[in-house]
Amino acid sequence: MTLATLALAFSLAPQSNDEIISKIVNEAKTNSQAMKSLQELTSKFGPRLTSSSNLERSEKWMMDQFKRYGCTNVHLEAWGAFPVGFDRGKNSFGRMTAPTARQFEFTSPSWSEGTKGAVKGLAIACPKDKAELEAVKGKLKGAWIVMDRQPRRSRPGADAPSAEMQAQIDLDSAIDAMGIAGRVYGSRSELVITSGSFRDKTFEKHPTDRSVTIRKSDMDALKASMAEGKSVELEFNLDQKFRKGPVVQHNVVAEIKGTEKPDEIVIISGHLDSWDGPGAVGASDNGTGSCTALEAARLLLKAGAKPKRTIRFILWGGEEQGLYGSRSYVIQHEKEMDKISAVFVDDGGSNYIGGYNGHPDMKAILQKGMDSVVAAFPDLPMRYTERANPKTQIGSDQDSFNAVGVPGFFTLETGSEKYGTQDYNFIHHTQHDTMKYVIPMYMVQSSVAHAIVGLTVANADTMLPRYPKFEYKLNPEGIPGLASVWPKK
């Protein structure tokens, strides 16, 4: 046998698990693409609100990346449809223009009316009763109403309001009728948190009132100027608009097909959607989790991994509005649930994967993978926290699987003295969800943890033990538009 034949035979010989792990670690430490992918995702598409054009475009980009890395069965899977879309542009701003200039950090609700350009108006304290309304009604047209309370609104199907509440509802309606520019609320802290509801809204029929929330220090400065009796002027540009629906929503799916048990599955995942407050780009919630799943796929394929079970990568949609993408997936793939060994969800910000919570009987298999990760990153320890059942809901996509007995793992996000710790409460749904607070080393470790632990579970002699099912309603009727994209047969 010639040397060339020997070299070819050696190259075609199956690689040991240790060789694959070594290649994964070496590639990650010398050529990680995780931060590059995250930078490209956030700079190209920005925040990715469910029903937005940004999310649609980022889904297609993610598909292209999975295909480029060599994944198979790459596709979008519809999970439902929103009745209306919503896009927020990059030109939103808010400020006080008189008596002094001050830029605000602020947000406005998603799926709410924009301004169609900058709107400048007087700042007027919200009247507390009819007498105060009468005193200022000549100034209210085009004014920004500065609030000390939340507006009182009647809700369809709600109990009849008390006399006091009805008086506030009537007062707010009277203020609206004066042609105000909008309402300005103050946050309780320096964080401004974005939320909003798409329900009961269409392109043709939706509320047209405007509201903004500014951080506490901005509201304090605003009220101080008003208390001095000065004429205060505010200007807001709410660069946001509705778009016609229904807007079909998706999960992004890609695979590395199993070689021995392709019908058995390990899922590595994160949610691609985000909130979209001005200034935020959805970096840590949850661009990080999406890009560590993407990078795990790249590392496994680059290392030549041939898992016994299929490793499926899923980027969920609609997580922020109610785990819609994962709940729908469980419902649509009901017959496949008994074949899923584990679901890993990275959705806790930009710390590193410090371990998992799970049943004691699952520990041995996961510990084997964790030990390999810690050997590669000895200054980033991992732990397995035992819990007998998953009934305590964590609030991310693993809950959808735990509800039907499939082992779902929310990664234990952990910081270190060497690289620092991200304060996720400072980031979560706020104006600070930007690239500034992402810790690069943790992106490397998290991608490796996904790849090695996922591969370990995929190659284990058995699937992980099942959780007992418990009463947690996935509620198909609560998933918007599910029937329209996946009709029952």
N, C-alpha and C positions, 0 to 999 in steps of 0.2 A: 504493500500500500504506500502510495507516494505521500510526501508531506502535505501536498495540496489536498489530497483525499482525506487525510487525517484531520486537517484544519476544518474542512467542510463538515465532516462527521461530528466534530466537536461543536461547531456552530449550530448544528441541527439538534443536538442532544437537549433534552428537557432541562430547563434551569431549575435549580433547587429553590425552595422558598427563601432561604437565606440570601441567595444571589439576587433574587428579585427585590427583596427588601433593601439590600445594599445599593442596588441601582436606583431605587426610588429615593433613598436618602441622599445619595450623591447628586442626583439630578436636581433635587429640591434645594440643596445647599449651594450648588454652583450655578444653577440656571433657573431659579424659580420664576414663573410667569404670573404668580398670583397677584402681586401688587400692580404689575403692568396691566393685567386684565381688569382689575378694579378701577384703575385710573382711567382706562379707556371706556369702561362702562359708564362711569359717573360723568366724565367730561363729554362724551358723545351724546348721552341720553339724559343725564341729570336724574332728578327724582322720577319714580315710575309708579304713579298712582294707578290703582286698578281702574280701568276704563280709559286710560290716557293713551295718546299717540306715542309718548315716550316708552311706555311699557310694551306696546306692540312692536316698536322698532327694536327694542332691546331683546325681545324674545327671538326675533329673526337673527340678530347678531349672535346671541348665545348658541342658536342652532348651528350657525356657520362655524363657530369655534369648536363645538363638539365634533362636527364632521371633519374639520381640518385635523383634529387630533387622532381621528381614526375610529370614533365610536360608530356603532351601527344602530339601526332602527331609530334614527333621530327624527323627531316629529313634534308638532304641537297637538295637544289633546284638549279639546274644548271641555270646559267644566260648567259653563253657564253663560249668561248674557246679562249685561247691565242695560237698563232702559235708556240710559243717556250716558254719553262720554263727557269727560272734563279734561281740559288742557290748561296748564298754568305756564305762562311764558317766563322769560328771564328778566323782564323789565319792571317788575313790581318794586315800588318804594313807598315809604311813608316818612313824613317829616313835619316838624313845626317850622313854619316860615316867618312867623312874627309872634311876639316882639323880638325874639332871638331865633337863630337858626339851630335846629337840632334834628339829626337823623334818628329815626326810630328803628329798633329791632321789633318786628311785628309778624303776625300771621293773619290769615283770614281762612274761613272754613273752606274745605274742598267741597265741590259741587255747590258753589254759591256765586252770586252775581258779581261780575267785574265792573270796571268803570269805563271801559272803552277810551282810555286816555287818562291823564292826570286830572284830578278833581280837587280844586282848592276852595276852601270855605271857612267861615268862622267856627271856632270851637264854642259850643254853647252847652252849659250844664243841663242835664236832663231834668225837665220839670217834674216835680214830685206830686203835683196835683193840678186840678183844673185852673186854679187861681194863678199858679206859676206859669202854666201854659199860656194863659191869656196875656200875661205880662211880657212874654218873649215871642209870641207867635209871629210877629212881624219880622223876626230875625231868623226864623227856622228854615226858610227855603234855601237850599244849597248848603246848609250848615252841617258840620260834623257834631253829633250829639255825644257828649262825654258822659259815660254811664258810671253809676255807683252800684248798679245791680244788673242782674240778668233780665232780659225782657220776659214778660209774661205772655205766653201764647196759649190759646185754647187748642186742644188736640182732639182729633176725631176719635170718638169712642171713650173718651176720658169722662170721669165723673164731673158733674156740674161744678164749676168753680165757686168758691166762697164769694161773698159779697166784696170782700177786700181784694181778692184776686181778680174778680171781674172788673173792678174799678181800674186796676193796673192794666188789664188787657185793653179796656176801652181807651185809657190814656195813651198807651203805646200806639193803638190804631189811629188816634187823633194826631199824634206826632208824625206818624208815617204819612198821613194825608197832607201834611204841610210841605211835602217835597224835599225832605232832608237828603243830604248826600249819603249819610250812613251813620252807624253808631260806633263809638270807640270804647273798648273795654280795657281794663288794666289786668295784667297777670298778677298772680300772688307772689311771684318771684321774678328773677331775671331770665327765667326760661319762658318761652312762648311755645305752646304745644298745639300742633295742628291735628284737627280731626274734621269730621263732617259726615253727612249722610247723603247717599244717592237715592234713597227710597222716596217713592211718591213724586218723582221728578221726571220730566221728559224735556226734550229740546223745546217743545212748543209751550209747555206749562211747567213753570217752576217759580219759586219765590224770587222777587226782584229786589228785596231789601239787601243792604250791604252792611257788613260788620267787620271790624278788625280788632285784634287784641295786641296791645303793645306791652313790652316788659315793664316791670314795676317802677324802675328808676325813670323811665320815660314818662309814665303816667304821673309820677310824683312831680317831675319838672313841669309837666303840662298844667297840673292843678295848681302848682305854686304860682305860675304866671297868671292863671285865671283869678286866684285869690287876691292878687295885687291889683285887681281891677283893670288890667291891661287888655287890650283887644288882641285875642290870640287867633292866629290863622294856621290851619292845617292843610296839608296836601297829601293825597294818596293816589297812587296809580296801582290799581289791582289788575294786573295783566293776566286775566283768566277768563275762560269762556266755556260754554257748553258746546257739545257737538252731537249731531243726530245719532240716535240709537235705533234699534238695539245694537250694542257693541259686544260681540262674542269674546269671551275670556278663555285663557288657556293655561295649561301647565306645559313646560318644556321638558321633553323626555329624550334620553339617550341611553345607550347600553354598551356594555362589554359582555358578549354572549358567553354563557357558561359552557365548558367543554364536556362535562359529565352529567350535570343535572341542570340543564338550561331552563327548565320550568320552575326551579327554585330560585328565589331572588333575594338579594340584599340591596336596599335602597339607601343612597347617599343623597342628601337634599338640603335645600334652604329655600326661602321664599324670595322671589325676584321683585315683587311689588314693594312699594314704600309709600309713606306719606310725602307730601310735596310742598311743605311750607316754604316761603321765600328764603333763599339762602341755603337750604338743605338739598342734598343730592342723593340721599339714601345710601350713604357709604357703609355705615356700620349696621344699619337696619334696612335691608339685609344684603347689601352688595357684598359684604365680606363672606356671608354664608353661601351666597350664590357662586362666588368666585373660588372659594375653597373646594366646593363640589366640582366645579369645572377643572380646577388644577389637579384634583385627585384623579380625575379621568385621564388627564394628560400624563401624569406621573406613572400611572399603571400601564398605560399603553406604551409610553417611552421605554419603560423597563421590560416590556415584553411579557407582562403578566397574562396568564391563561387560567383564570379562576374556574373552579369546578362549577360553581353556581353563577348565574347571571348577576352582574352588578349593574344596577339601574340608577341612573342619575336623574333626579327630578327637581326642577325649579318651580316651586308652587306659585300660583297666582291667588289673589284675593285673601291672603292671610290676614291682612290688617283689618278687614271688614268682618271676619268671622271664620277663618280657616276654610274658606269656601273651596279652594282648589284641592286640598287634601281630603276634606269631607266628601266632595264629589267623587274623587278618585276611589275612595273606599266603597262608595255606593256603586259606582260603575263597574268596579273590578271585584265585586263581592265574591265571585267564585275563585278568585286568585288569592284571597287573603290567607288561606291555609298553606300557601306555598311561599309566603314571604317570611324569611328568617329574621330579619331585623330592618328597622328604619332609623337612620341617623339624621338628626336635624341640627344644623348649626345656625342658631338664631339668637345669639346673646351678645352681639357686639364684637369689638376687636380686641378681646383677650384671647388666650390660647385655649385649646381643648385640654382641659385639666382632668378629664375622666367622664364617667357616666353614672347615672342612677339606674338600678335595675334589680331584678329578682336575684336572690342569692344563687339559684341554680344556673344563672347565666354568666356568673362571674368568671369561671375558669376559662371559657373561650375568649371572652373579651380581654381578660388579664394577659393572655398570651400575646395578643396584639399590642396592648398598652406597654408591655415590657419592652417590646422591640422599638416602640416610639421613644420611650424614656432612655433607652440605650443610645439613641441617636441625639437626643436633647436632654442630657443629664441634669441641666439646670432648670428644666421645666417638668417637674414631677406630675404624675397623673394618679388618680385614685378612683376606686369603684365603690360607690355608696349603695349599700343594700337596702332595698325596700320590698316588702312582700307583695304589694300590688300597686298599680299606677293610678289609683282613684283620685289622688290629688292632681288636679289639672294645672299644668304649667302655663298653658296659654299659647302654645305654638303647634305646629303641624303634627308632631308625634302623638298628640292627644287623639287625633282622629283614628289612628291605628290602635293605640292602646284600648280604645273603646270597644274594639271588636276582638281583642285578645292578641293582636300582633305586637311583638316587643318593639316599642318605640323609645328612642333615646334622645333626650335633649342634652347637648354637650354642656358639660360643666365649665363655664367660662372662668378662667383663672388668670391672675396677674402674677408678676414676679418682681422681686427687688431689683434684679438686673435690668429688666426691660421696661418696668413700670406697669401700672394697672389703669385701664380705661374705666372711668366712672360712667357706667352705662346710663344711669339715671340722668346725667347731664346731656346725654346724646339722644336718648330714646324719644322719638317723635318731635324733637325740638329743632331750633335753628342751627344747632351745633352738629347735626348729622352730616359732617363733611369729611373730606380726606385728611384734614389736619389732625384728626384724633385717631387715625388708624395706625396700629403698631406693626411695622413690616415683618419683624421676626415672628410674630404670632400668626401671620398669614402663612408663613412657610411651615411652621409646626402644625398648624391646623390642617393644612392640605395633606401633609405626610400622615397625620393621625387618621384622617378620613381614608386615605389610600391603604395604609397598613392594617388598620383594624377592620375596615371593610373587606379586604382580601382575606384576612384571617377567618372572619365569619363565613365568607364564601367558600373557603377551603376546609372548613371544619368537618369532622366525621358525621356530625348530625346538625340539623337545624337547631336554633335556640329553642328552649322550652317555651310554651305558650303561657300568656297571662290568662287568668279567668276573665271571661267577658263580664262587663258590669253595665249598670243602667246609665247610659250616657247617650242621649238621642242625637243621632247625626242629622235627623230632620230634613229629609230631601226637599220638603216643601219650603224650607227656609233658605235654600240655595237659589239665588235669583236666576231665572231663565234656564234652569237645568233641563226641564222637559223639552225646551225648544231646540237644544243641541244634542240631547241624548234621549229620544223618546222611548218610553217603555214598549217592549215588544210582547 
